[in-house]
Amino acid sequence: MRFNTLEDWLSWQETLHPSEIELGLARVGEVLARLNLQRPDFTLITVAGTNGKGSSVAMLESILRAAGYRVGSYTSPHLLRYNERIKVDGQLVDDATLCASFERIDQARVGSSDVPQKNISLSYFEFGTLAAIDILHRSALDIAILEVGLGGRLDAVNILDADVALITAIDVDHVEWLGNDREVIGGEKAGILRAGRPAVCADPNPPASILAMAESLGTPLSLLGSDYHIEVNIGKDVEKPTLGADRSGSWNWKNRKHRFDRLPLPALQGDFQLNNAAGVLAVLSDLASDFPVDPAAVARGLQMVSLPGRFQIVAESPLQIFDVAHNVQSAQALVVNLSQRNCNGLTRVVLGMLADKDIESVVAELWPVVDHWYLAPLPAPRSASVKQLQAAVRAASSAAAIITPNNNDIVETFDDVSAAYQAALHSSRAQDRIVVTGSFYSVAVALGEAV
């Protein structure tokens, strides 16, 4: 074996390929063929989108396991441990399983003296995706759920044909690789669609490019609001899906074939999670002939689902909320969640972001609910500098001053996220709230110190 520890394998993978990200299916497809894994024996759900992918995977997994099926999943990135990326029957894979899979992939990509083959370079993400497929293939699963890492059409996950594809909310993100508007990005996400195989779009305003791709392929595409519907029950009334902080209601879901009434609200926080949950139920409806799920399993799955880093409340006094929001749409959702919950003290935001994100727009969205900023670089090569974060806060402050006077422009800068988080903790009173956001990296640092 090339390496004996997971840490050594991952460190090596980070340097193996000339670039961190290189979209395309040729290299990963050739290694997959050498491993003879092109046709897995499980039913496959592929999930693409800008926001809501992780939540949707978590809900699918939770409901299907509650129904008694053996389920595996692959997600990225991780927060605290690489092992979080691959789960089998609800359990994280262990280091030994990952190392053994990495060794099989390494041998396949370089060939052997007996079977001379072209040496194939793989990126960190491609190595991990192949390992996920390899491990899930060996796990005697009923269903596997794979989350697309970047885009869809050229992402390594798309090397397999999904039995059902799910596209979640679309926003502008990763513009360097995917384009700078929703239509172009939607077209990239729609690359996971397959001719004649069912698909679901959970975005309430789907880009026309997704609809056009589905039509050109002959993909049966279910759309929120036209092919499947949701209603929220508050007391005896049925309302549009706006819940606020009230988590005591229930909701109904229906399409032409199935109906679920009086479901509990998803355990994941945020009104937008209803759209994610509705898309999940539409996927399950498409699978119902082979994998029926009863209302009790749906209810249990929605109540039991958990996902770190998505409006995760880790402490109550002061209130600490960790959320990986890193684009405009997710920042808007975070602000709505914060605005729906009373805070009698100050809101202190610990912020770190990657430089290729729309930092100024994200900060502008957060600005109205922030009293004190704690800015820090991320432990990542693509991190935004403190100066970039400061400039975004200054821009938001200037724009806000045109509309209304404000006194929430207190900013502190730090050398790292840990120092920023500890400073926020030290300064907070019991009635304050601390929000750690901007990236998986920032949340991972704080989560590692908070747990």
Secondary structure as a PSIPRED ss2 file (coil, helix, strand):
# PSIPRED VFORMAT (PSIPRED V4.0)

   1 M C   1.000  0.000  0.000
   2 R C   1.000  0.000  0.000
   3 F C   1.000  0.000  0.000
   4 N C   1.000  0.000  0.000
   5 T C   1.000  0.000  0.000
   6 L H   0.000  1.000  0.000
   7 E H   0.000  1.000  0.000
   8 D H   0.000  1.000  0.000
   9 W H   0.000  1.000  0.000
  10 L H   0.000  1.000  0.000
  11 S H   0.000  1.000  0.000
  12 W H   0.000  1.000  0.000
  13 Q H   0.000  1.000  0.000
  14 E H   0.000  1.000  0.000
  15 T H   0.000  1.000  0.000
  16 L H   0.000  1.000  0.000
  17 H C   1.000  0.000  0.000
  18 P C   1.000  0.000  0.000
  19 S C   1.000  0.000  0.000
  20 E C   1.000  0.000  0.000
  21 I C   1.000  0.000  0.000
  22 E C   1.000  0.000  0.000
  23 L C   1.000  0.000  0.000
  24 G C   1.000  0.000  0.000
  25 L C   1.000  0.000  0.000
  26 A H   0.000  1.000  0.000
  27 R H   0.000  1.000  0.000
  28 V H   0.000  1.000  0.000
  29 G H   0.000  1.000  0.000
  30 E H   0.000  1.000  0.000
  31 V H   0.000  1.000  0.000
  32 L H   0.000  1.000  0.000
  33 A H   0.000  1.000  0.000
  34 R H   0.000  1.000  0.000
  35 L C   1.000  0.000  0.000
  36 N C   1.000  0.000  0.000
  37 L C   1.000  0.000  0.000
  38 Q C   1.000  0.000  0.000
  39 R C   1.000  0.000  0.000
  40 P C   1.000  0.000  0.000
  41 D C   1.000  0.000  0.000
  42 F C   1.000  0.000  0.000
  43 T E   0.000  0.000  1.000
  44 L E   0.000  0.000  1.000
  45 I E   0.000  0.000  1.000
  46 T E   0.000  0.000  1.000
  47 V E   0.000  0.000  1.000
  48 A E   0.000  0.000  1.000
  49 G C   1.000  0.000  0.000
  50 T C   1.000  0.000  0.000
  51 N E   0.000  0.000  1.000
  52 G C   1.000  0.000  0.000
  53 K H   0.000  1.000  0.000
  54 G H   0.000  1.000  0.000
  55 S H   0.000  1.000  0.000
  56 S H   0.000  1.000  0.000
  57 V H   0.000  1.000  0.000
  58 A H   0.000  1.000  0.000
  59 M H   0.000  1.000  0.000
  60 L H   0.000  1.000  0.000
  61 E H   0.000  1.000  0.000
  62 S H   0.000  1.000  0.000
  63 I H   0.000  1.000  0.000
  64 L H   0.000  1.000  0.000
  65 R H   0.000  1.000  0.000
  66 A H   0.000  1.000  0.000
  67 A C   1.000  0.000  0.000
  68 G C   1.000  0.000  0.000
  69 Y C   1.000  0.000  0.000
  70 R C   1.000  0.000  0.000
  71 V E   0.000  0.000  1.000
  72 G E   0.000  0.000  1.000
  73 S E   0.000  0.000  1.000
  74 Y E   0.000  0.000  1.000
  75 T C   1.000  0.000  0.000
  76 S C   1.000  0.000  0.000
  77 P C   1.000  0.000  0.000
  78 H C   1.000  0.000  0.000
  79 L C   1.000  0.000  0.000
  80 L C   1.000  0.000  0.000
  81 R C   1.000  0.000  0.000
  82 Y H   0.000  1.000  0.000
  83 N H   0.000  1.000  0.000
  84 E H   0.000  1.000  0.000
  85 R H   0.000  1.000  0.000
  86 I E   0.000  0.000  1.000
  87 K E   0.000  0.000  1.000
  88 V E   0.000  0.000  1.000
  89 D C   1.000  0.000  0.000
  90 G C   1.000  0.000  0.000
  91 Q E   0.000  0.000  1.000
  92 L E   0.000  0.000  1.000
  93 V C   1.000  0.000  0.000
  94 D C   1.000  0.000  0.000
  95 D H   0.000  1.000  0.000
  96 A H   0.000  1.000  0.000
  97 T H   0.000  1.000  0.000
  98 L H   0.000  1.000  0.000
  99 C H   0.000  1.000  0.000
 100 A H   0.000  1.000  0.000
 101 S H   0.000  1.000  0.000
 102 F H   0.000  1.000  0.000
 103 E H   0.000  1.000  0.000
 104 R H   0.000  1.000  0.000
 105 I H   0.000  1.000  0.000
 106 D H   0.000  1.000  0.000
 107 Q H   0.000  1.000  0.000
 108 A H   0.000  1.000  0.000
 109 R H   0.000  1.000  0.000
 110 V H   0.000  1.000  0.000
 111 G C   1.000  0.000  0.000
 112 S C   1.000  0.000  0.000
 113 S C   1.000  0.000  0.000
 114 D C   1.000  0.000  0.000
 115 V C   1.000  0.000  0.000
 116 P C   1.000  0.000  0.000
 117 Q C   1.000  0.000  0.000
 118 K C   1.000  0.000  0.000
 119 N C   1.000  0.000  0.000
 120 I C   1.000  0.000  0.000
 121 S C   1.000  0.000  0.000
 122 L C   1.000  0.000  0.000
 123 S C   1.000  0.000  0.000
 124 Y H   0.000  1.000  0.000
 125 F H   0.000  1.000  0.000
 126 E H   0.000  1.000  0.000
 127 F H   0.000  1.000  0.000
 128 G H   0.000  1.000  0.000
 129 T H   0.000  1.000  0.000
 130 L H   0.000  1.000  0.000
 131 A H   0.000  1.000  0.000
 132 A H   0.000  1.000  0.000
 133 I H   0.000  1.000  0.000
 134 D H   0.000  1.000  0.000
 135 I H   0.000  1.000  0.000
 136 L H   0.000  1.000  0.000
 137 H H   0.000  1.000  0.000
 138 R C   1.000  0.000  0.000
 139 S C   1.000  0.000  0.000
 140 A C   1.000  0.000  0.000
 141 L C   1.000  0.000  0.000
 142 D C   1.000  0.000  0.000
 143 I E   0.000  0.000  1.000
 144 A E   0.000  0.000  1.000
 145 I E   0.000  0.000  1.000
 146 L E   0.000  0.000  1.000
 147 E E   0.000  0.000  1.000
 148 V C   1.000  0.000  0.000
 149 G C   1.000  0.000  0.000
 150 L C   1.000  0.000  0.000
 151 G C   1.000  0.000  0.000
 152 G C   1.000  0.000  0.000
 153 R C   1.000  0.000  0.000
 154 L C   1.000  0.000  0.000
 155 D C   1.000  0.000  0.000
 156 A H   0.000  1.000  0.000
 157 V H   0.000  1.000  0.000
 158 N H   0.000  1.000  0.000
 159 I H   0.000  1.000  0.000
 160 L C   1.000  0.000  0.000
 161 D C   1.000  0.000  0.000
 162 A C   1.000  0.000  0.000
 163 D C   1.000  0.000  0.000
 164 V E   0.000  0.000  1.000
 165 A E   0.000  0.000  1.000
 166 L E   0.000  0.000  1.000
 167 I E   0.000  0.000  1.000
 168 T C   1.000  0.000  0.000
 169 A E   0.000  0.000  1.000
 170 I C   1.000  0.000  0.000
 171 D C   1.000  0.000  0.000
 172 V C   1.000  0.000  0.000
 173 D C   1.000  0.000  0.000
 174 H C   1.000  0.000  0.000
 175 V H   0.000  1.000  0.000
 176 E H   0.000  1.000  0.000
 177 W H   0.000  1.000  0.000
 178 L H   0.000  1.000  0.000
 179 G C   1.000  0.000  0.000
 180 N C   1.000  0.000  0.000
 181 D C   1.000  0.000  0.000
 182 R H   0.000  1.000  0.000
 183 E H   0.000  1.000  0.000
 184 V H   0.000  1.000  0.000
 185 I H   0.000  1.000  0.000
 186 G H   0.000  1.000  0.000
 187 G H   0.000  1.000  0.000
 188 E H   0.000  1.000  0.000
 189 K H   0.000  1.000  0.000
 190 A H   0.000  1.000  0.000
 191 G H   0.000  1.000  0.000
 192 I H   0.000  1.000  0.000
 193 L C   1.000  0.000  0.000
 194 R C   1.000  0.000  0.000
 195 A C   1.000  0.000  0.000
 196 G C   1.000  0.000  0.000
 197 R C   1.000  0.000  0.000
 198 P C   1.000  0.000  0.000
 199 A E   0.000  0.000  1.000
 200 V E   0.000  0.000  1.000
 201 C E   0.000  0.000  1.000
 202 A C   1.000  0.000  0.000
 203 D C   1.000  0.000  0.000
 204 P C   1.000  0.000  0.000
 205 N C   1.000  0.000  0.000
 206 P C   1.000  0.000  0.000
 207 P C   1.000  0.000  0.000
 208 A H   0.000  1.000  0.000
 209 S H   0.000  1.000  0.000
 210 I H   0.000  1.000  0.000
 211 L H   0.000  1.000  0.000
 212 A H   0.000  1.000  0.000
 213 M H   0.000  1.000  0.000
 214 A H   0.000  1.000  0.000
 215 E H   0.000  1.000  0.000
 216 S H   0.000  1.000  0.000
 217 L H   0.000  1.000  0.000
 218 G C   1.000  0.000  0.000
 219 T C   1.000  0.000  0.000
 220 P C   1.000  0.000  0.000
 221 L E   0.000  0.000  1.000
 222 S E   0.000  0.000  1.000
 223 L E   0.000  0.000  1.000
 224 L E   0.000  0.000  1.000
 225 G C   1.000  0.000  0.000
 226 S C   1.000  0.000  0.000
 227 D C   1.000  0.000  0.000
 228 Y E   0.000  0.000  1.000
 229 H E   0.000  0.000  1.000
 230 I E   0.000  0.000  1.000
 231 E E   0.000  0.000  1.000
 232 V E   0.000  0.000  1.000
 233 N E   0.000  0.000  1.000
 234 I E   0.000  0.000  1.000
 235 G C   1.000  0.000  0.000
 236 K C   1.000  0.000  0.000
 237 D E   0.000  0.000  1.000
 238 V E   0.000  0.000  1.000
 239 E E   0.000  0.000  1.000
 240 K C   1.000  0.000  0.000
 241 P C   1.000  0.000  0.000
 242 T C   1.000  0.000  0.000
 243 L C   1.000  0.000  0.000
 244 G C   1.000  0.000  0.000
 245 A C   1.000  0.000  0.000
 246 D C   1.000  0.000  0.000
 247 R C   1.000  0.000  0.000
 248 S C   1.000  0.000  0.000
 249 G C   1.000  0.000  0.000
 250 S E   0.000  0.000  1.000
 251 W E   0.000  0.000  1.000
 252 N E   0.000  0.000  1.000
 253 W E   0.000  0.000  1.000
 254 K E   0.000  0.000  1.000
 255 N E   0.000  0.000  1.000
 256 R C   1.000  0.000  0.000
 257 K C   1.000  0.000  0.000
 258 H C   1.000  0.000  0.000
 259 R E   0.000  0.000  1.000
 260 F E   0.000  0.000  1.000
 261 D E   0.000  0.000  1.000
 262 R E   0.000  0.000  1.000
 263 L E   0.000  0.000  1.000
 264 P E   0.000  0.000  1.000
 265 L C   1.000  0.000  0.000
 266 P C   1.000  0.000  0.000
 267 A C   1.000  0.000  0.000
 268 L C   1.000  0.000  0.000
 269 Q C   1.000  0.000  0.000
 270 G C   1.000  0.000  0.000
 271 D C   1.000  0.000  0.000
 272 F H   0.000  1.000  0.000
 273 Q H   0.000  1.000  0.000
 274 L H   0.000  1.000  0.000
 275 N H   0.000  1.000  0.000
 276 N H   0.000  1.000  0.000
 277 A H   0.000  1.000  0.000
 278 A H   0.000  1.000  0.000
 279 G H   0.000  1.000  0.000
 280 V H   0.000  1.000  0.000
 281 L H   0.000  1.000  0.000
 282 A H   0.000  1.000  0.000
 283 V H   0.000  1.000  0.000
 284 L H   0.000  1.000  0.000
 285 S H   0.000  1.000  0.000
 286 D H   0.000  1.000  0.000
 287 L H   0.000  1.000  0.000
 288 A C   1.000  0.000  0.000
 289 S C   1.000  0.000  0.000
 290 D C   1.000  0.000  0.000
 291 F C   1.000  0.000  0.000
 292 P C   1.000  0.000  0.000
 293 V C   1.000  0.000  0.000
 294 D C   1.000  0.000  0.000
 295 P H   0.000  1.000  0.000
 296 A H   0.000  1.000  0.000
 297 A H   0.000  1.000  0.000
 298 V H   0.000  1.000  0.000
 299 A H   0.000  1.000  0.000
 300 R H   0.000  1.000  0.000
 301 G H   0.000  1.000  0.000
 302 L H   0.000  1.000  0.000
 303 Q H   0.000  1.000  0.000
 304 M H   0.000  1.000  0.000
 305 V C   1.000  0.000  0.000
 306 S C   1.000  0.000  0.000
 307 L C   1.000  0.000  0.000
 308 P C   1.000  0.000  0.000
 309 G C   1.000  0.000  0.000
 310 R C   1.000  0.000  0.000
 311 F C   1.000  0.000  0.000
 312 Q E   0.000  0.000  1.000
 313 I E   0.000  0.000  1.000
 314 V E   0.000  0.000  1.000
 315 A E   0.000  0.000  1.000
 316 E E   0.000  0.000  1.000
 317 S C   1.000  0.000  0.000
 318 P C   1.000  0.000  0.000
 319 L E   0.000  0.000  1.000
 320 Q E   0.000  0.000  1.000
 321 I E   0.000  0.000  1.000
 322 F E   0.000  0.000  1.000
 323 D C   1.000  0.000  0.000
 324 V C   1.000  0.000  0.000
 325 A C   1.000  0.000  0.000
 326 H C   1.000  0.000  0.000
 327 N C   1.000  0.000  0.000
 328 V H   0.000  1.000  0.000
 329 Q H   0.000  1.000  0.000
 330 S H   0.000  1.000  0.000
 331 A H   0.000  1.000  0.000
 332 Q H   0.000  1.000  0.000
 333 A H   0.000  1.000  0.000
 334 L H   0.000  1.000  0.000
 335 V H   0.000  1.000  0.000
 336 V H   0.000  1.000  0.000
 337 N H   0.000  1.000  0.000
 338 L H   0.000  1.000  0.000
 339 S H   0.000  1.000  0.000
 340 Q C   1.000  0.000  0.000
 341 R C   1.000  0.000  0.000
 342 N C   1.000  0.000  0.000
 343 C C   1.000  0.000  0.000
 344 N C   1.000  0.000  0.000
 345 G C   1.000  0.000  0.000
 346 L C   1.000  0.000  0.000
 347 T E   0.000  0.000  1.000
 348 R E   0.000  0.000  1.000
 349 V E   0.000  0.000  1.000
 350 V E   0.000  0.000  1.000
 351 L E   0.000  0.000  1.000
 352 G C   1.000  0.000  0.000
 353 M C   1.000  0.000  0.000
 354 L E   0.000  0.000  1.000
 355 A C   1.000  0.000  0.000
 356 D C   1.000  0.000  0.000
 357 K C   1.000  0.000  0.000
 358 D C   1.000  0.000  0.000
 359 I H   0.000  1.000  0.000
 360 E H   0.000  1.000  0.000
 361 S H   0.000  1.000  0.000
 362 V H   0.000  1.000  0.000
 363 V H   0.000  1.000  0.000
 364 A H   0.000  1.000  0.000
 365 E H   0.000  1.000  0.000
 366 L H   0.000  1.000  0.000
 367 W H   0.000  1.000  0.000
 368 P H   0.000  1.000  0.000
 369 V H   0.000  1.000  0.000
 370 V C   1.000  0.000  0.000
 371 D C   1.000  0.000  0.000
 372 H E   0.000  0.000  1.000
 373 W E   0.000  0.000  1.000
 374 Y E   0.000  0.000  1.000
 375 L E   0.000  0.000  1.000
 376 A C   1.000  0.000  0.000
 377 P C   1.000  0.000  0.000
 378 L C   1.000  0.000  0.000
 379 P C   1.000  0.000  0.000
 380 A C   1.000  0.000  0.000
 381 P C   1.000  0.000  0.000
 382 R C   1.000  0.000  0.000
 383 S E   0.000  0.000  1.000
 384 A C   1.000  0.000  0.000
 385 S C   1.000  0.000  0.000
 386 V H   0.000  1.000  0.000
 387 K H   0.000  1.000  0.000
 388 Q H   0.000  1.000  0.000
 389 L H   0.000  1.000  0.000
 390 Q H   0.000  1.000  0.000
 391 A H   0.000  1.000  0.000
 392 A H   0.000  1.000  0.000
 393 V H   0.000  1.000  0.000
 394 R H   0.000  1.000  0.000
 395 A H   0.000  1.000  0.000
 396 A H   0.000  1.000  0.000
 397 S H   0.000  1.000  0.000
 398 S H   0.000  1.000  0.000
 399 A H   0.000  1.000  0.000
 400 A H   0.000  1.000  0.000
 401 A H   0.000  1.000  0.000
 402 I H   0.000  1.000  0.000
 403 I H   0.000  1.000  0.000
 404 T C   1.000  0.000  0.000
 405 P C   1.000  0.000  0.000
 406 N C   1.000  0.000  0.000
 407 N C   1.000  0.000  0.000
 408 N C   1.000  0.000  0.000
 409 D C   1.000  0.000  0.000
 410 I E   0.000  0.000  1.000
 411 V E   0.000  0.000  1.000
 412 E E   0.000  0.000  1.000
 413 T E   0.000  0.000  1.000
 414 F C   1.000  0.000  0.000
 415 D C   1.000  0.000  0.000
 416 D C   1.000  0.000  0.000
 417 V H   0.000  1.000  0.000
 418 S H   0.000  1.000  0.000
 419 A H   0.000  1.000  0.000
 420 A H   0.000  1.000  0.000
 421 Y H   0.000  1.000  0.000
 422 Q H   0.000  1.000  0.000
 423 A H   0.000  1.000  0.000
 424 A H   0.000  1.000  0.000
 425 L H   0.000  1.000  0.000
 426 H H   0.000  1.000  0.000
 427 S H   0.000  1.000  0.000
 428 S C   1.000  0.000  0.000
 429 R C   1.000  0.000  0.000
 430 A C   1.000  0.000  0.000
 431 Q C   1.000  0.000  0.000
 432 D C   1.000  0.000  0.000
 433 R E   0.000  0.000  1.000
 434 I E   0.000  0.000  1.000
 435 V E   0.000  0.000  1.000
 436 V E   0.000  0.000  1.000
 437 T E   0.000  0.000  1.000
 438 G C   1.000  0.000  0.000
 439 S C   1.000  0.000  0.000
 440 F H   0.000  1.000  0.000
 441 Y H   0.000  1.000  0.000
 442 S H   0.000  1.000  0.000
 443 V H   0.000  1.000  0.000
 444 A H   0.000  1.000  0.000
 445 V H   0.000  1.000  0.000
 446 A H   0.000  1.000  0.000
 447 L H   0.000  1.000  0.000
 448 G H   0.000  1.000  0.000
 449 E H   0.000  1.000  0.000
 450 A H   0.000  1.000  0.000
 451 V C   1.000  0.000  0.000
